[in-house]
Amino acid sequence: MSNDDVALHLVSVSVRDPVRRSRIRRILRPFGEAVGRDLWEVVLGVSAEGAMRAALLPELEEGDDVRIYTICARCRSRALVFGDREVGGDPAAILV
């Protein structure tokens, strides 16, 4: 698999209901790493991105706000990180 097949995504979650927010966090956990209470970094291939979207959609209700931002390789390489972790986590954890 080439690096073109995967991308870093930031997933922002704004769900008021704590029960559904917990379910969404459980859905996202296998896909990536929480970098804040409601912000996730996930490195996914196209098929894993589709699987993540399919798992999230049934949990969402009117008023919820979940945003998935794809970060290009150039922007990812220019990210400023203040802390111990790399942007996007361990490359061995890429889901395809």
Stockholm file with secondary structure:
# STOCKHOLM 1.0

chainA/1-96         MSNDDVALHLVSVSVRDPVRRSRIRRILRPFGEAVGRDLWEVVLGVSAEGAMRAALLPELEEGDDVRIYTICARCRSRALVFGDREVGGDPAAILV
#=GR chainA/1-96 SS CCGGGEEEEEEEEECSCHHHHHHHHHHHTTTEEEEETTEEEEEEEHHHHHHHHHHHGGGCCTTCEEEEEEECHHHHHTCCCCSSSCTTCCGGGCBC
#=GC SS_cons        CCGGGEEEEEEEEECSCHHHHHHHHHHHTTTEEEEETTEEEEEEEHHHHHHHHHHHGGGCCTTCEEEEEEECHHHHHTCCCCSSSCTTCCGGGCBC
//
